[in-house]
Amino acid sequence: MSEPTIYNARETAVARASMYVLFTLALIPVQAVALLLRLPLSRRIPLWYHRICCRLLGIRLEVFGRRSRTRPTLFVANHTSYLDIPIYGALIPGSFVAKSEVAEWPLFGLLAKLQRSVFVDRRVRTSHLQATALGRRLEAGDSMILFPEGTSDDGNHILPFKSALLSVAEFRAKGESLTVQPVSLTYSRVDGVPIGRHLRPFYAWYGDMELFGHAAELVGLGRLTVTVSFHPPVTIDQFSSRKALSQHCHEQIVRSHSDALSGRIQPKVGTSGDWDWIRWRSRPRSNDLKGLRRAKKGFASPREKRASARVDSKSTKA
């Protein structure tokens, strides 16, 4: 039984990797030209690109909560693997704050530049320079994604946050307090089976792991389910210090990560997406309401009838 399993894994890895590389190479010049000409499209392409990549790599996203629509927003997130990038990128229209050495990585460094990532030296003594560089982007209305752990870990725990990295939270864009939203990510299941401690290193990338060897093995695994939770946005004005804000974000993410690892779900927060799309369903979409009106008139499509049934069900429960 082991030989067919190995063969299928290799076949899956080759297919996924080939589609990912071809798709990426085709889109690189498009994004480069859009950035060069400063087209609004350059801000939309990364979101679309990462969503397609999640599909190509067999990643299913379970999304809970509501993403902040305020611009700019500083998204404070935990970091486990290079897979975090397409996952967060598929959900958040923003740019990443990356450590300076990422800019020199083959392929991934170029992709980070095309998404207008901000490269910083994460040492504490240069934190004021980080705030200055990030401040210019925030002043322009660009949302940013920050990993305050400073590095990735094994995925079983959340490392302590470096409060110095959150110095940018003190920035006031046009006199307004910066919106900060904690976001948690957990690699929870593969082919529907919970990912235990022994399987987590297959997805987590940390320490001295070799990047391309790890990626070659990872892409051949089964369909991955990732749980992402958006927590209530806050501002630094709600806390006594930057350290208190950092602790609050850390506690929110640790609690949610623990719930996802143990299988505890908070049904009142939201509902999951499906394999080929990402959506939040904490309230009816406008299309659902439109389908409800059409159903009442007797000429709704089967899809609209199903949507209207969901709306009716929610109304009855309410």
C-alpha positions in Angstrom: 0.0 0.0 0.0 2.9 2.4 0.6 4.2 2.4 -3.0 0.9 3.6 -4.6 0.7 6.2 -1.8 4.2 7.5 -2.5 3.5 7.5 -6.3 0.3 9.4 -5.9 2.0 11.9 -3.7 4.7 12.5 -6.2 2.2 12.8 -9.0 0.2 15.3 -7.0 3.3 17.3 -6.1 4.4 17.5 -9.8 1.0 18.6 -11.0 0.5 21.2 -8.3 4.0 22.6 -8.6 3.8 22.8 -12.4 0.5 24.6 -12.3 1.7 27.0 -9.6 5.0 27.8 -11.4 3.3 28.3 -14.8 0.6 30.5 -13.4 3.1 32.5 -11.4 5.4 33.1 -14.3 2.5 34.1 -16.6 1.3 36.7 -14.0 4.7 38.2 -13.0 5.0 40.5 -16.1 1.3 41.5 -15.8 1.8 42.7 -12.2 5.2 44.3 -13.1 3.7 46.4 -15.8 0.7 47.3 -13.6 3.1 48.6 -10.9 5.3 50.4 -13.4 2.2 52.3 -14.8 0.8 52.7 -11.3 -2.5 51.2 -12.4 -5.2 50.5 -9.7 -5.1 46.9 -11.0 -1.8 46.4 -9.3 -3.6 46.4 -5.9 -6.2 43.9 -7.0 -4.0 41.3 -8.8 -2.3 40.0 -5.6 -5.6 39.2 -3.9 -6.8 37.3 -7.0 -3.4 35.6 -7.5 -3.3 34.3 -4.0 -6.8 32.9 -4.2 -6.0 31.0 -7.3 -2.8 29.7 -5.7 -4.7 28.4 -2.8 -6.9 26.5 -5.2 -4.0 25.1 -7.2 -2.3 24.0 -4.0 -5.4 22.3 -2.6 -5.9 24.6 0.3 -9.4 25.0 1.8 -10.0 28.1 4.0 -12.3 28.1 6.9 -12.8 31.8 7.7 -14.4 33.2 10.9 -15.1 36.8 11.8 -15.1 39.9 9.7 -12.0 41.5 8.1 -11.6 45.2 8.9 -12.7 47.4 5.9 -11.0 50.4 7.4 -8.0 51.7 5.4 -5.4 51.6 6.5 -5.5 48.7 8.9 -2.5 47.0 10.5 -3.2 43.2 10.5 -1.3 41.5 13.3 -0.9 37.8 12.5 0.8 34.6 13.7 3.4 33.0 11.4 4.0 29.3 10.8 5.0 28.7 7.2 5.6 30.2 3.8 2.1 29.0 3.0 0.9 31.8 5.3 1.6 34.2 2.5 -0.9 33.0 -0.1 -3.4 32.3 2.7 -3.3 35.8 4.2 -2.9 37.3 0.8 -6.1 35.6 -0.4 -8.1 37.2 2.4 -6.5 40.6 3.0 -6.0 43.3 0.3 -2.7 44.6 1.7 1.1 44.2 1.7 3.4 42.3 4.0 6.0 43.5 6.4 8.9 41.1 5.7 12.4 40.7 7.1 15.1 42.2 4.9 16.7 38.9 3.8 13.4 37.8 2.1 14.1 40.4 -0.6 17.1 38.2 -1.7 15.3 34.9 -1.9 15.0 33.4 -5.3 11.4 33.8 -6.8 9.8 34.5 -3.4 11.8 37.7 -3.0 10.6 38.9 -6.4 7.0 38.0 -5.6 7.3 39.9 -2.3 8.5 43.0 -4.2 5.7 42.7 -6.7 3.2 42.8 -3.8 4.9 45.9 -2.6 6.1 44.3 0.6 8.1 46.5 3.1 11.4 45.0 4.0 12.7 45.8 7.4 15.5 44.9 9.7 13.6 43.4 12.6 16.2 44.1 15.3 14.8 46.1 18.1 17.4 48.9 17.8 16.0 49.8 14.3 12.3 49.8 15.3 12.1 53.6 14.8 13.2 53.2 11.2 10.6 50.5 10.6 7.8 52.8 11.9 9.1 55.6 9.6 9.1 53.3 6.5 5.7 51.8 7.3 4.3 55.1 8.2 4.7 56.4 4.7 2.7 53.4 3.3 0.0 53.8 6.0 -0.3 57.5 5.3 -1.1 56.5 1.7 -3.9 54.3 2.9 -2.1 50.9 2.4 -3.1 48.2 4.8 -0.1 46.1 6.1 0.3 42.5 7.4 2.7 42.2 10.3 4.2 39.1 11.9 5.2 40.2 15.4 6.7 36.9 16.4 9.6 37.9 14.2 10.0 34.4 12.8 8.0 31.3 12.0 7.6 28.4 14.5 6.5 24.7 14.6 2.8 25.6 14.5 2.0 24.0 17.9 2.6 27.2 19.8 2.5 31.0 19.3 5.8 32.6 20.1 5.9 35.8 22.3 5.2 39.0 20.3 8.0 41.5 20.1 6.3 44.7 21.1 8.9 46.8 19.4 7.6 45.5 16.1 4.2 47.0 17.0 5.7 50.5 17.3 4.0 51.3 14.0 0.6 51.0 15.8 1.4 54.3 17.4 1.3 56.0 14.0 -1.7 58.2 13.3 -2.8 58.3 9.6 -4.1 61.8 8.9 -4.6 62.4 12.7 -6.6 59.2 13.2 -5.6 56.3 15.4 -4.5 53.3 13.4 -6.9 50.4 13.3 -5.2 47.2 14.5 -6.8 43.8 13.8 -5.4 40.5 15.3 -5.7 37.5 12.8 -5.0 33.9 13.7 -4.1 31.1 11.3 -4.0 27.3 12.1 -3.2 24.4 9.9 -6.0 22.2 11.2 -6.8 19.2 8.9 -5.5 17.3 5.9 -8.1 15.3 3.9 -10.5 15.9 6.8 -8.2 14.3 9.4 -6.9 16.6 12.2 -3.3 17.5 11.9 -1.6 16.3 15.1 1.7 17.3 16.6 3.6 14.7 14.5 2.2 16.0 11.2 2.6 19.7 11.8 6.3 19.9 10.8 5.2 18.8 7.3 3.4 22.2 7.0 5.4 24.4 9.4 8.7 25.8 8.2 11.1 26.9 10.8 14.7 26.6 12.1 17.2 25.4 9.6 14.7 23.6 7.3 15.7 23.7 3.7 13.0 25.7 1.8 12.7 24.0 -1.6 13.1 20.4 -0.2 10.4 21.1 2.4 8.1 22.7 -0.3 8.6 19.7 -2.7 7.3 17.3 0.0 4.5 19.6 1.2 2.8 20.1 -2.2 2.3 16.4 -2.6 0.2 16.0 0.5 -3.6 15.9 0.6 -6.1 18.7 0.7 -5.3 21.0 3.5 -7.8 22.8 5.6 -6.7 26.1 7.3 -8.7 27.9 9.9 -8.4 31.7 9.9 -10.1 33.9 12.4 -10.4 37.7 12.3 -10.7 39.2 15.8 -12.3 42.5 16.7 -10.3 45.5 15.6 -8.8 47.8 18.2 -6.6 50.9 18.4 -3.6 51.7 20.7 -5.7 54.4 22.4 -7.6 51.6 24.1 -4.5 50.4 25.9 -2.1 51.9 28.4 1.0 51.1 26.3 2.3 49.4 23.2 3.2 46.4 25.3 -0.4 46.1 26.5 -1.6 46.2 22.9 0.9 43.5 22.0 -0.2 41.3 24.9 -3.9 41.7 23.9 -3.2 40.7 20.3 -1.1 37.8 21.5 -3.9 36.5 23.8 -6.5 36.8 21.1 -4.5 34.8 18.7 -3.3 32.2 21.2 -6.9 31.5 22.3 -8.2 31.1 18.8 -5.2 29.0 17.8 -5.8 26.7 20.7 -9.5 26.4 19.8 -8.6 25.5 16.3 -6.0 22.9 17.3 -8.5 21.2 19.7 -11.4 21.3 17.2 -13.4 23.8 19.2 -15.3 26.2 16.9 -17.2 29.4 17.6 -20.3 29.1 15.4 -21.6 32.6 16.3 -18.6 34.2 14.7 -19.1 33.2 11.1 -19.1 30.2 8.8 -16.5 28.5 6.6 -15.8 29.0 3.0 -15.8 26.2 0.4 -13.2 24.6 -1.8 -13.4 27.0 -4.7 -14.2 30.3 -3.0 -13.6 32.3 0.1 -16.6 34.0 1.8 -17.9 35.2 5.1 -21.6 34.4 5.8 -22.4 36.0 9.1 -25.3 37.8 7.3 -27.2 37.3 4.0 -25.5 38.4 0.8 -27.4 40.8 -1.4 -27.7 38.0 -4.0 -29.4 35.8 -1.4 -32.0 38.5 -0.8 -32.5 39.0 -4.5 -33.0 35.2 -4.8 -35.6 35.3 -2.0 -37.6 38.0 -3.8 -37.4 35.9 -7.0 -38.5 32.7 -5.2 -41.5 34.4 -3.8 -42.5 35.3 -7.4 -42.2 31.7 -8.4 -39.4 31.9 -11.0 -36.1 31.6 -9.1 -33.4 29.3 -10.3 -32.5 26.2 -8.2 -29.4 28.0 -6.8 -31.6 31.0 -5.8 -34.1 28.7 -4.2 -31.4 27.1 -2.1 -30.1 30.6 -1.1 -33.6 31.8 -0.2 -34.2 28.6 1.9 -31.0 29.5 3.9 -32.3 33.1 4.4 -35.8 31.8 5.5 -34.1 29.4 7.9 -32.0 32.1 9.5 -35.1 34.4 9.8 -37.0 31.6 11.5 -34.2 30.9 14.0 -33.9 34.7 14.7 
